């Protein structure tokens, strides 16, 4: 039963990570310092906030279920 739940959670994690927005539009700009806005404190709102929180909850649930299955 827990194996099936773990499988569903892992698929949901993959989907929700793919839905996340790209915070660094150009990876090379990070190295050269061209992306000053990358390290600014930007507040997430709306859908981005939901996706971030869902990723955290799914990740924590995945970890806990994996630990339970390991200890059995």
N, CA and C of each residue as an Amber inpcrd file, in Angstrom:
protein
   216
   0.8230000  -1.1990000   0.0000000   0.0000000   0.0000000   0.0000000
   0.8670000   1.2620000   0.0000000   1.8560000   1.3130000   0.9110000
   2.7140000   2.4950000   0.9580000   3.5760000   2.6230000  -0.2940000
   3.8950000   1.4980000  -0.9180000   4.6660000   1.5520000  -2.1640000
   3.8850000   2.2560000  -3.2600000   2.5900000   1.9920000  -3.3150000
   1.7390000   2.6500000  -4.3200000   1.6280000   4.1470000  -4.0530000
   1.5000000   4.5100000  -2.7860000   1.4240000   5.9240000  -2.4170000
   2.7360000   6.6150000  -2.7680000   3.8490000   5.9290000  -2.5130000
   5.1620000   6.4860000  -2.8390000   5.3150000   6.6900000  -4.3380000
   4.8030000   5.7670000  -5.1250000   4.8550000   5.8860000  -6.5830000
   4.0480000   7.1010000  -7.0640000   2.8620000   7.2740000  -6.5210000
   2.0190000   8.4140000  -6.9040000   2.6840000   9.7320000  -6.4990000
   3.2500000   9.7730000  -5.2940000   3.9030000  11.0040000  -4.8280000
   5.1130000  11.3250000  -5.6880000   5.8700000  10.3050000  -6.0800000
   7.0440000  10.5700000  -6.9100000   6.6410000  11.1190000  -8.2870000
   5.5580000  10.6160000  -8.8470000   5.0670000  11.1490000 -10.1300000
   4.5930000  12.5880000  -9.9520000   3.8970000  12.8630000  -8.8470000
   3.4400000  14.2320000  -8.5880000   4.6120000  15.1910000  -8.3940000
   5.6840000  14.7200000  -7.7510000   6.8640000  15.5660000  -7.5720000
   7.4760000  15.9080000  -8.9310000   7.5620000  14.9310000  -9.8100000
   8.1160000  15.1870000 -11.1360000   7.2720000  16.2230000 -11.8770000
   5.9520000  16.0760000 -11.8140000   5.0550000  17.0120000 -12.5100000
   5.1660000  18.4130000 -11.9200000   5.1840000  18.5190000 -10.5990000
   5.1870000  19.8400000  -9.9670000   6.5280000  20.5470000 -10.1600000
   7.6080000  19.7800000 -10.2250000   8.9090000  20.3980000 -10.4900000
   8.9640000  20.9210000 -11.9220000   8.3670000  20.1940000 -12.8500000
   8.3330000  20.6670000 -14.2300000   7.4650000  21.9160000 -14.3830000
   6.5180000  22.1370000 -13.4830000   5.6680000  23.3230000 -13.5360000
   6.3440000  24.5630000 -12.9680000   7.4330000  24.3760000 -12.2390000
   8.0840000  25.5210000 -11.6030000   8.6920000  26.4330000 -12.6460000
   8.6440000  27.7210000 -12.3300000   9.1990000  28.7130000 -13.2380000
  10.7090000  28.7360000 -13.1700000  11.3180000  29.2120000 -14.2400000
  12.7590000  29.3150000 -14.3090000  13.1750000  30.6460000 -13.7110000
  13.9370000  30.6160000 -12.6240000  14.3270000  31.8560000 -11.9560000
  15.5580000  32.4800000 -12.5970000  16.3590000  31.6950000 -13.2550000
  17.5380000  32.2190000 -13.9570000  17.3340000  31.9640000 -15.4440000
  17.0210000  33.0090000 -16.1770000  16.7220000  32.8250000 -17.5930000
  17.9680000  32.4940000 -18.4020000  19.1080000  32.9340000 -17.9480000
  20.3450000  32.6380000 -18.6630000  21.3840000  32.1720000 -17.6580000
  21.7620000  30.9160000 -17.7450000  22.7280000  30.3550000 -16.8020000
  24.0930000  31.0040000 -16.9040000  24.4830000  31.4340000 -18.0890000
  25.7720000  32.0880000 -18.2670000  25.8260000  33.4410000 -17.6000000
  24.6890000  34.0940000 -17.4780000  24.6490000  35.3990000 -16.8290000
  24.9520000  35.3270000 -15.3480000  24.7140000  34.1870000 -14.7410000
  25.0150000  34.0230000 -13.3250000  26.5190000  34.0140000 -13.1080000
  27.2360000  33.3540000 -14.0000000  28.6890000  33.2500000 -13.8680000
  29.3620000  34.5970000 -14.1160000  28.8890000  35.3220000 -15.1220000
  29.5120000  36.5990000 -15.4710000  29.0080000  37.7550000 -14.6240000
  27.9520000  37.5570000 -13.8560000  27.4290000  38.6180000 -13.0160000
  26.4070000  39.4880000 -13.7000000  25.9030000  39.0630000 -14.8360000
  24.9480000  39.8720000 -15.5860000  23.5510000  39.8060000 -14.9830000
  23.2700000  38.8120000 -14.1860000  21.9350000  38.6390000 -13.6030000
  21.9100000  39.1860000 -12.1720000  21.8420000  40.4950000 -12.0360000
  21.7730000  41.0850000 -10.7020000  20.4510000  40.7880000 -10.0220000
  19.3820000  40.6420000 -10.7990000  18.0590000  40.4040000 -10.2330000
  17.8920000  38.9790000  -9.7250000  18.8490000  38.0960000 -10.0380000
  18.7230000  36.6950000  -9.6310000  18.7340000  36.5470000  -8.1190000
  19.5810000  37.3220000  -7.4390000  19.7340000  37.1600000  -6.0050000
  18.8840000  38.1350000  -5.1990000  18.0480000  38.9060000  -5.8540000
  17.1490000  39.8000000  -5.1390000  16.0460000  38.9950000  -4.4840000
  15.5200000  39.5170000  -3.4210000  14.4540000  38.8380000  -2.6930000
  13.1220000  39.1390000  -3.3790000  12.7040000  38.2270000  -4.2720000
  11.4420000  38.3960000  -4.9710000  10.3860000  37.5390000  -4.2930000
   9.2680000  38.1440000  -3.9810000   8.2060000  37.4290000  -3.2970000
   7.3750000  36.6360000  -4.2970000   7.1830000  35.3630000  -3.9730000
   6.3540000  34.5250000  -4.8350000   4.8900000  34.7870000  -4.5090000
   4.0750000  34.8000000  -5.5480000   2.6510000  35.0370000  -5.3520000
   1.8560000  34.1070000  -6.2300000   0.6320000  33.8600000  -5.8150000
  -0.2990000  33.1050000  -6.6370000   0.1430000  31.6860000  -6.9080000
   0.2080000  31.3520000  -8.1900000   0.5100000  29.9870000  -8.6060000
   1.9350000  29.5720000  -8.2260000   2.8950000  30.5060000  -8.3050000
   4.2700000  30.1870000  -7.9380000   4.3740000  29.8120000  -6.4690000
   3.6460000  30.5120000  -5.6270000   3.6470000  30.2000000  -4.1980000
   3.0300000  28.8320000  -3.9500000   1.9430000  28.5260000  -4.6420000
   1.3100000  27.2150000  -4.5050000   2.2490000  26.1000000  -4.9420000
   2.9270000  26.2930000  -6.0660000   3.8400000  25.2640000  -6.5820000
   5.0060000  25.0480000  -5.6190000   5.5320000  26.1260000  -5.0680000
   6.6390000  26.0070000  -4.1160000   6.2200000  25.2540000  -2.8690000
   5.0750000  25.6050000  -2.3290000   4.5880000  24.9210000  -1.1200000
   4.2280000  23.4700000  -1.3990000   3.6250000  23.2010000  -2.5520000
   3.2790000  21.8250000  -2.9120000   4.5390000  20.9760000  -3.0730000
   5.5870000  21.5550000  -3.6500000   6.8550000  20.8320000  -3.7960000
   7.4270000  20.4830000  -2.4330000   7.3790000  21.4260000  -1.5070000
   7.8900000  21.1720000  -0.1600000   7.0860000  20.0730000   0.5350000
   5.7650000  20.1470000   0.4650000   4.9110000  19.1530000   1.1260000
   5.1090000  17.7750000   0.5060000   5.1360000  17.6990000  -0.8160000
   5.3270000  16.4110000  -1.4800000   6.7110000  15.8360000  -1.1880000
   7.7250000  16.6810000  -1.1600000   9.0770000  16.2210000  -0.8450000
   9.1870000  15.6810000   0.5690000   8.5890000  16.3950000   1.5220000
   8.6150000  15.9360000   2.9100000   7.8370000  14.6350000   3.0650000
   6.6970000  14.5280000   2.4080000   5.9000000  13.2970000   2.4670000
   6.6580000  12.1360000   1.8450000   7.3280000  12.3860000   0.7150000
   8.1360000  11.3560000   0.0620000   9.2370000  10.8640000   1.0040000
   9.9050000  11.7850000   1.6670000  10.9830000  11.4330000   2.5870000
  10.4620000  10.5990000   3.7540000   9.3450000  11.0040000   4.3390000
   8.7940000  10.2920000   5.4920000   8.3370000   8.8790000   5.1150000
   7.6550000   8.7650000   3.9980000   7.1900000   7.4360000   3.5670000
   8.3840000   6.5440000   3.2150000   9.4000000   7.1120000   2.5700000
  10.6000000   6.3260000   2.2590000  11.2870000   5.8380000   3.5220000
  11.3510000   6.6940000   4.5240000  11.9560000   6.3150000   5.8050000
  11.1520000   5.2170000   6.4970000   9.8320000   5.3260000   6.4500000
   8.9750000   4.2910000   7.0520000   9.1760000   2.9600000   6.3440000
   9.2260000   2.9880000   5.0240000   9.4320000   1.7520000   4.2710000
  10.8150000   1.1560000   4.5240000  11.8070000   1.9900000   4.7260000
  13.1620000   1.5080000   5.0070000  13.2280000   0.8400000   6.3770000
  12.5310000   1.4000000   7.3550000  12.6010000   0.8820000   8.7270000
  11.7440000  -0.3490000   8.9580000  10.8970000  -0.6850000   8.0200000
  10.0540000  -1.8770000   8.2050000  10.8240000  -3.1390000   7.9690000
